[in-house]
Amino acid sequence: MKNHPYYIQQLSQQVWFRTPDSGCTKEIVEEAFNSLIAQLSLLFANVIDSLTPKQINFLLAVADGVSNFSSKEVLNKYKLGTSANIKNLRKATLEKDLIDVLSGNIIEIQDPAFEYWLKYVYR
């Protein structure tokens, strides 16, 4: 959860509820994590429903760590349209508080649970 305080607290609570007196195991942590993602799935699905297909594909590219969005390979792989469209996709997802633009023009998904969900549940 990339040290996100809210999610660390939620995950810790889920683990605490599942842990018997004999102690916590890796399986308990994984089960708690999967439960947390499942609880958030409806919220994330609603976010996806408010986006265009190209905006979703842009977020998938960001989640995959893409940095050169205007390369022909990336434009084709993620079906982003033209390189001129990248500016609009970035602006739209930034205005919806879905991405952060860090120094060095690095783009990342703002919510680490949403990023995980995009990569491993939505896809």
TORMARTOR-707417 format. One line per 5 residues: their letters; for each residue x, y, z of N, C-alpha, C. Coordinates in Angstrom, 1 decimal, padded with zeros to 4 digits, always signed. Layout:
N
A) X/Y/Z/X/Y/Z/X/Y/Z ~ ...;
***
This chain:
123
MKNHP) +000.8/-001.2/+000.0/+000.0/+000.0/+000.0/+000.8/+001.3/+000.0 ~ +002.1/+001.1/-000.3/+003.0/+002.2/-000.5/+003.0/+003.2/+000.7 ~ +002.9/+002.6/+001.9/+002.9/+003.4/+003.2/+001.8/+004.4/+003.3 ~ +000.7/+004.2/+002.6/-000.4/+005.1/+002.7/-001.1/+004.8/+004.1 ~ -001.1/+005.8/+004.9/-001.5/+005.6/+006.3/-002.9/+005.0/+006.5;
YYIQQ) -003.9/+005.5/+005.7/-005.3/+005.0/+005.8/-005.3/+003.5/+005.5 ~ -004.7/+003.1/+004.4/-004.7/+001.7/+004.0/-003.9/+000.8/+004.9 ~ -002.8/+001.4/+005.4/-002.0/+000.6/+006.4/-002.9/+000.3/+007.7 ~ -003.6/+001.3/+008.1/-004.5/+001.2/+009.2/-005.6/+000.2/+008.9 ~ -006.2/+000.3/+007.8/-007.3/-000.7/+007.4/-006.8/-002.1/+007.3;
LSQQV) -005.6/-002.3/+006.7/-005.1/-003.6/+006.5/-004.7/-004.2/+007.9 ~ -004.1/-003.3/+008.8/-003.8/-003.8/+010.1/-005.0/-004.2/+010.9 ~ -006.1/-003.5/+010.8/-007.3/-003.9/+011.4/-007.8/-005.2/+010.9 ~ -007.8/-005.4/+009.6/-008.3/-006.7/+009.0/-007.4/-007.8/+009.5 ~ -006.1/-007.6/+009.5/-005.2/-008.7/+010.0/-005.5/-009.0/+011.5;
WFRTP) -005.6/-007.9/+012.3/-005.9/-008.1/+013.7/-007.1/-008.9/+013.9 ~ -008.2/-008.7/+013.2/-009.4/-009.4/+013.4/-009.3/-010.9/+013.0 ~ -008.4/-011.2/+012.1/-008.2/-012.6/+011.6/-007.1/-013.4/+012.4 ~ -006.3/-012.7/+013.2/-005.2/-013.4/+013.8/-005.6/-014.1/+015.1 ~ -005.4/-015.4/+015.2/-005.7/-016.1/+016.4/-004.5/-015.9/+017.4;
DSGCT) -004.7/-016.5/+018.6/-003.7/-016.3/+019.7/-002.4/-017.0/+019.3 ~ -002.4/-017.9/+018.3/-001.2/-018.6/+017.9/-000.3/-017.7/+017.0 ~ -000.8/-016.6/+016.6/+000.0/-015.6/+015.8/-000.4/-015.4/+014.4 ~ +000.1/-014.4/+013.8/-000.2/-014.0/+012.4/+000.7/-014.8/+011.4 ~ +000.1/-015.1/+010.3/+000.8/-015.8/+009.2/+000.7/-014.9/+008.0;
KEIVE) +001.6/-015.3/+007.0/+001.5/-014.6/+005.7/+000.2/-014.8/+005.1 ~ -000.4/-016.0/+005.2/-001.7/-016.3/+004.6/-002.8/-015.3/+005.2 ~ -002.7/-015.0/+006.5/-003.7/-014.1/+007.1/-003.5/-012.7/+006.5 ~ -002.3/-012.3/+006.4/-002.1/-010.9/+005.8/-002.6/-010.9/+004.3 ~ -002.4/-011.9/+003.6/-002.8/-012.0/+002.2/-004.4/-012.0/+002.1;
EAFNS) -005.0/-012.8/+003.0/-006.5/-012.8/+003.1/-007.0/-011.5/+003.5 ~ -006.4/-010.8/+004.4/-006.8/-009.5/+004.8/-006.7/-008.4/+003.7 ~ -005.6/-008.5/+003.0/-005.3/-007.6/+001.8/-006.4/-007.8/+000.8 ~ -006.7/-009.1/+000.4/-007.7/-009.4/-000.6/-009.1/-009.0/-000.2 ~ -009.3/-009.1/+001.1/-010.6/-008.6/+001.6/-010.7/-007.1/+001.5;
LIAQL) -009.7/-006.4/+001.8/-009.7/-004.9/+001.7/-009.9/-004.5/+000.3 ~ -009.2/-005.1/-000.7/-009.4/-004.8/-002.1/-010.8/-005.1/-002.5 ~ -011.4/-006.2/-002.1/-012.8/-006.6/-002.4/-013.8/-005.6/-001.9 ~ -013.5/-005.0/-000.7/-014.4/-004.0/-000.1/-014.4/-002.7/-000.9 ~ -013.2/-002.4/-001.5/-013.1/-001.2/-002.3/-013.5/-001.4/-003.8;
SLLFA) -013.7/-002.6/-004.2/-014.0/-002.8/-005.6/-015.2/-002.1/-006.2 ~ -016.3/-002.0/-005.5/-017.4/-001.3/-005.9/-017.1/+000.2/-006.1 ~ -016.4/+000.8/-005.2/-016.0/+002.2/-005.3/-015.1/+002.4/-006.5 ~ -014.2/+001.5/-006.7/-013.3/+001.6/-007.9/-014.0/+001.4/-009.2 ~ -015.0/+000.5/-009.2/-015.8/+000.2/-010.4/-016.6/+001.5/-010.8;
NVIDS) -017.1/+002.2/-009.8/-017.8/+003.4/-010.0/-016.9/+004.5/-010.6 ~ -015.6/+004.6/-010.1/-014.7/+005.5/-010.7/-014.5/+005.2/-012.2 ~ -014.2/+003.9/-012.5/-014.0/+003.5/-013.9/-015.2/+003.8/-014.7 ~ -016.4/+003.6/-014.2/-017.6/+003.9/-015.0/-017.7/+005.4/-015.4 ~ -017.0/+006.3/-014.7/-017.1/+007.7/-015.0/-016.0/+008.1/-016.0;
LTPKQ) -015.2/+007.2/-016.5/-014.1/+007.5/-017.3/-014.4/+007.1/-018.8 ~ -013.7/+007.7/-019.7/-013.7/+007.2/-021.1/-012.8/+006.1/-021.3 ~ -013.0/+005.3/-022.3/-012.0/+004.1/-022.5/-010.6/+004.6/-022.6 ~ -010.3/+005.7/-023.3/-008.9/+006.2/-023.4/-008.4/+006.6/-022.0 ~ -009.2/+007.2/-021.2/-008.8/+007.6/-019.8/-008.4/+006.4/-019.0;
INFLL) -009.2/+005.3/-019.1/-008.9/+004.1/-018.5/-007.6/+003.5/-019.0 ~ -007.4/+003.5/-020.3/-006.2/+002.9/-020.8/-005.0/+003.8/-020.4 ~ -005.2/+005.1/-020.3/-004.1/+005.9/-019.8/-003.7/+005.6/-018.4 ~ -004.7/+005.3/-017.5/-004.5/+004.9/-016.1/-003.8/+003.6/-016.1 ~ -004.2/+002.7/-016.9/-003.5/+001.4/-017.0/-002.0/+001.5/-017.4;
AVADG) -001.8/+002.4/-018.3/-000.4/+002.7/-018.7/+000.4/+003.3/-017.5 ~ -000.2/+004.2/-016.8/+000.5/+004.8/-015.6/+000.7/+003.7/-014.6 ~ -000.3/+002.9/-014.3/-000.1/+001.8/-013.4/+001.0/+000.8/-013.8 ~ +001.2/+000.7/-015.1/+002.3/-000.2/-015.6/+003.6/+000.5/-015.5 ~ +003.7/+001.7/-015.1/+005.0/+002.4/-015.0/+005.5/+003.0/-016.3;
VSNFS) +004.6/+003.2/-017.3/+005.0/+003.8/-018.5/+005.4/+005.3/-018.3 ~ +006.4/+005.7/-019.0/+006.8/+007.1/-018.8/+006.8/+007.8/-020.2 ~ +007.0/+007.1/-021.3/+007.1/+007.7/-022.6/+005.7/+007.5/-023.3 ~ +004.7/+008.3/-022.9/+003.4/+008.0/-023.3/+003.2/+008.3/-024.8 ~ +004.0/+009.2/-025.4/+003.8/+009.5/-026.8/+004.5/+008.6/-027.8;
SKEVL) +005.2/+007.6/-027.3/+005.9/+006.7/-028.2/+004.8/+005.9/-029.0 ~ +005.1/+005.6/-030.2/+004.2/+004.8/-031.0/+003.8/+003.5/-030.4 ~ +004.8/+002.8/-029.8/+004.5/+001.5/-029.2/+003.5/+001.7/-028.0 ~ +003.7/+002.7/-027.2/+002.8/+002.9/-026.1/+001.4/+003.3/-026.6 ~ +001.3/+004.2/-027.5/+000.1/+004.7/-028.1/-000.7/+003.5/-028.6;
NKYKL) -000.1/+002.6/-029.3/-000.7/+001.4/-029.9/-001.1/+000.4/-028.8 ~ -000.2/+000.1/-027.9/-000.4/-000.9/-026.9/-001.6/-000.6/-026.0 ~ -001.7/+000.7/-025.6/-002.7/+001.1/-024.7/-003.9/+001.8/-025.4 ~ -003.9/+001.9/-026.7/-005.0/+002.5/-027.5/-005.3/+003.9/-027.0 ~ -004.3/+004.7/-027.0/-004.4/+006.1/-026.5/-004.7/+007.1/-027.5;
GTSAN) -004.8/+006.7/-028.8/-005.0/+007.7/-029.8/-003.7/+008.3/-030.3 ~ -003.8/+009.6/-030.5/-002.6/+010.3/-031.0/-001.7/+010.8/-029.8 ~ -000.5/+011.2/-030.1/+000.4/+011.7/-029.0/-000.2/+013.1/-028.5 ~ -000.9/+013.8/-029.4/-001.5/+015.1/-028.9/-002.6/+014.8/-027.9 ~ -003.2/+013.6/-027.9/-004.3/+013.3/-027.0/-003.8/+013.1/-025.5;
IKNLR) -002.5/+012.8/-025.4/-001.9/+012.5/-024.1/-002.1/+013.6/-023.1 ~ -001.9/+014.8/-023.6/-002.0/+016.0/-022.7/-003.5/+016.1/-022.2 ~ -004.5/+015.8/-023.0/-005.9/+015.9/-022.6/-006.2/+014.8/-021.6 ~ -005.6/+013.6/-021.8/-005.8/+012.5/-020.9/-005.2/+012.7/-019.5 ~ -004.0/+013.3/-019.6/-003.3/+013.6/-018.3/-004.1/+014.7/-017.6;
KATLE) -004.5/+015.7/-018.3/-005.3/+016.8/-017.6/-006.6/+016.3/-017.0 ~ -007.3/+015.5/-017.8/-008.6/+014.9/-017.3/-008.4/+014.1/-016.0 ~ -007.4/+013.2/-016.0/-007.2/+012.3/-014.9/-006.6/+013.1/-013.7 ~ -005.9/+014.1/-014.0/-005.4/+014.9/-012.9/-006.5/+015.7/-012.2 ~ -007.4/+016.3/-013.0/-008.5/+017.0/-012.5/-009.5/+016.1/-011.7;
KDLID) -009.5/+014.9/-012.0/-010.4/+013.9/-011.2/-009.6/+013.3/-010.0 ~ -008.4/+013.9/-009.7/-007.6/+013.4/-008.6/-007.3/+012.0/-008.7 ~ -007.0/+011.5/-009.9/-006.7/+010.1/-010.0/-005.2/+009.9/-010.1 ~ -004.5/+010.9/-010.6/-003.0/+010.8/-010.7/-002.3/+012.0/-010.0 ~ -001.1/+011.8/-009.7/-000.2/+012.9/-009.3/+000.9/+013.0/-010.3;
VLSGN) +001.4/+014.2/-010.5/+002.5/+014.5/-011.3/+003.6/+014.9/-010.4 ~ +004.7/+014.1/-010.3/+005.8/+014.4/-009.4/+006.9/+015.1/-010.1 ~ +007.9/+015.6/-009.4/+009.0/+016.2/-010.0/+009.7/+015.3/-011.0 ~ +010.2/+015.9/-012.1/+010.7/+015.1/-013.2/+009.6/+014.6/-014.1 ~ +008.4/+015.2/-013.9/+007.3/+014.8/-014.8/+006.9/+013.3/-014.7;
IIEIQ) +007.1/+012.8/-013.5/+006.8/+011.4/-013.3/+005.3/+011.3/-012.9 ~ +004.5/+010.5/-013.5/+003.1/+010.4/-013.2/+002.9/+009.1/-012.5 ~ +002.1/+009.1/-011.4/+001.7/+007.9/-010.7/+000.2/+008.0/-010.3 ~ -000.4/+006.8/-010.1/-001.7/+006.8/-009.6/-001.7/+007.3/-008.1 ~ -002.7/+008.1/-007.8/-002.7/+008.7/-006.5/-003.0/+007.7/-005.4;
DPAFE) -004.0/+006.8/-005.7/-004.4/+005.9/-004.7/-003.8/+004.5/-004.9 ~ -002.9/+004.0/-004.0/-002.2/+002.8/-004.2/-003.1/+001.6/-004.3 ~ -004.3/+001.6/-003.6/-005.2/+000.5/-003.7/-005.9/+000.5/-005.0 ~ -006.2/+001.6/-005.6/-006.8/+001.7/-006.9/-005.8/+001.3/-007.9 ~ -004.5/+001.6/-007.8/-003.5/+001.2/-008.7/-003.4/-000.4/-008.7;
YWLKY) -003.4/-001.0/-007.5/-003.4/-002.5/-007.5/-004.6/-003.0/-008.1 ~ -005.8/-002.5/-007.8/-007.0/-003.0/-008.4/-007.0/-002.9/-009.9 ~ -006.5/-001.8/-010.4/-006.5/-001.6/-011.9/-005.6/-002.7/-012.5 ~ -004.5/-003.0/-011.9/-003.5/-003.9/-012.5/-003.9/-005.4/-012.3 ~ -004.5/-005.7/-011.2/-004.7/-007.1/-010.9/-006.2/-007.6/-010.8;
VYR) -007.1/-006.6/-010.7/-008.5/-007.0/-010.6/-009.3/-006.6/-011.8 ~ -009.2/-005.3/-012.2/-009.9/-004.8/-013.3/-009.4/-005.4/-014.6 ~ -008.1/-005.5/-014.8/-007.6/-006.0/-016.0/-007.9/-007.5/-016.1;
***
